[in-house]
Amino acid sequence: MASTIKVNNIQNQCGANIANKCGTTITLGASGDTVTLASGASQTGFGRTGTVDWDTTAKTASFTAVSGNGYFVNTTSGTITVTLPASPSAGDIVALADYAGTSATNNITIARNGSNINGAASDLTISKNNSGVTLVYVDGTQGWKATETSNLNDIELQPEYIVGTGGNTVSTIGNYKVHIFTGPGTFTVCSVGNPIGSDTITATVVGGGAGGGNRHGGGGGAGGLTVGQNIPVTATDFPISIGGGGGGSSSPSNRSSAGSNSTAISFTAIGGGPAGSQGPNTPGLPGGSGGGSAVGGAGGCVGPAPAGAATQPTQPQPAASVFNAGSAGGQGGVNPGPDDGGGGGGGATSAGIPSNPSNPNFSDGGAGKDVTPFVNGAPGYPNSAIYAGGGGGGANNNPEGGTGGTGGGGDGAPSGAAGSNGTTNTGGGGGGSGTAPQVGGNGGSGIVIIEYKFQ
């Protein structure tokens, strides 16, 4: 038979209670005493006091945490994922600390392992150097709660966004800010943001279009079009230049003028290539898009004259994606017959159409480029986000000249009329004129569009 001792108080030799029962309360130890479990003994039902036992051997690879432990995590060699305990119970506790002050470069990811963290079904990231966090599991709704940080900003990088100024027009489209430069200016980055907010921009740069040729002249080549995506920026001023449109030819003996280059954020979009005029300057010349050539010269001269090629520069600015666009011009007719005319100027997307009476689109300028796939919120952009259309070729005796390419290309003229101008701030080429003394159309000026996420 087991022995039973019935007593309400146990005292030490000095007469102080070391075990006392009063009503339903049992008190162990006297004031100033330390109650210690023997080595190897365990306790249940007491719960934790909000502290952990720290493992002083730093972790250098991903691992699964155990409740009641604290870990120093060394991310010197790379990122580390710490997986929280599966099926946790209320009161479970885990603590983590950045060991080497490298978590801003190599983050510590805390994988939730099926439970919420701070009420959200998402992992937590330590992305600031020398930061740490203690997590206590509460319930299925809040899951693991951060208790040892006054604010999540202490451990996790918060989104910051680019702040910029400049441009002739600044608009907000959804979460994006769009700065449009129709003339020279400065784009100023006041704040560079960060990777989880925004720290890169998209720049669309279009050079000025060339003028159209004279006397069954070729269409002017469109300005080159360049789009740079995910361009890193610094907090500084970036000068912006807008290429002017080239002048149309005023005489059969003069070729039209080239468009000027546009530049932004170290990108250059080359101006359009000049168009040929019937006479000694019949061939088109190269440019961002090439100029169309004029009808082959009179007096037994042999044609067709060559059209201009597209020339695109090597872009020095680092970016995740750089797109250059430009096409060759079209050739003019062999001789100034009743239906032949100048060839169309090249556009960003397609080449100018050669003069060919059997083709219903003869002498049309090449199509421009829709930049919608490269940018966000394209409906807020001018001219339906299509730029750099080639100018149409001028006709001889035909009642219609070539149609300017979509994206601002000027129409080529019918017999006896002047070529149409390219549209301002599209980089469109000017249309070729019909018979002399009518002049070719002027090229359209270029444009620069800068876009970034601002919220």
C-alpha positions, 0 to 999 in steps of 0.5 A: 500500500502506497504511503500518503503524506498530508501537509499544507506547508513545507518549510526550510530549516529557517522556517520559510515556506518552500511549498505552500497550498492555500485554497487552489493555489500552490506556491513553490519557493520563497521570495528570492529562491530559484526553482530548477528542474533536475538535469534530464527532467521535463515539465508539461503544462507550464507553457513558455515564458516568451523566451527561447533557447538560443542555438549559438551555432550559426545556420548556413543552409536552409532548415526547419525550425523547432519550437522553443529554439532561437537561431542565428542565420548566416547568409554570407554565402547566399539566401536561406529559407527557414521553415516554421514547424508544421501543425503548431500549437498555441504558445509555440515560439521560434526566434531568428536573427541575422548573424553576419549582417548580410540579410539585405543582400541575401535575404532570410525567408521565413516559410509559413509551412501552411500557417498564417504569419501575422494573419496573412497567408504569405511568407515573411522576409528578413531583408534588412541587415542585423535584424531579427524576429521572434514569432509566437503561434497564437491560433489558426486566424493570425497564425504566427505573430511577430512579438519582438519587433515593434514594427515589420519595418524593422525586419522587412524592406518596405516598397519605395517608388521612383519619384521623377519630374520633367516633361511637357505632359505628366499623366498618371495611368493606373499605378504608372507615371508617364512623362512625355517630352515633345521638346527638349528638357530634363527628366529628374529622378528625385528618388530611386525607389527599391526593387519591391516598389520600383527602381527602373524605368521604360523609355521610348525614344523616337527620332525625327522623320526625314523630309519627302523628295521632289518631283515624283520623289521618294517618301522620307524615312521615319525616325528610328524607334528605340524602347528600353525596358527595366532601365536602372536609374540614379537620383540625377538629372537626365537631359532629353533631346527631341529630334526635329523633322527634316525639310522636304526637298524644294527642287528636283536637284536637291535631296530632302533633309534627314531627321535629327536624332533624339536622345534620352537616358543614354539611348539614341534614336537616329533621325530618318533617312533623306528621300531621293528627288528626280534628278542627280539625287535620285537615291534615298539615303540611310537613317533610322528608317531609310528614305525612298528613292525617286523615279529614275532620271529622265533622258535615258537614265536607268533605274530604279535608283537604290533606296536608303537602308535602316541604320540602328546604333548600339545602345550603351545603356544597360537594360533588361530589354532593348528594342530598336526598330527601323526599315529600309525605304522603297525603290522608285519607278524605273522611268517617269512613266504615267504610273510610276512614282517615288518609293515609300519611306521606311517605317519602324515596322515595315519597309517602304513600298516600291513603286509598282502600278500593279500593286494597289498600295504602290509607293506607300510608306512603311508602317510605324510601330505600336509600342503598347506591348512595351509600356503600361496604360498605352491609351494615355499616350498621344497618337494611339501609341503608334510612332515612326511611319514612313512617308508616301512616295510622290506620283508622276501622272497618277491621280494618287500618291502613296499613303503615309505609313501609320504612325505619322507618315505624310502622304505622297502627293498626286501629280501637280501637288506638294507632299504632306508633312509628317505628323509632329512628335511621331517621327513620321517621314514627309511625303514625296511631291508630284510634279515640280515645282511642288515641294516634298513634305517636312518630316515630323519631329520625334518624341520621348516617353518615360514611364515608371511605377509610382505606387 
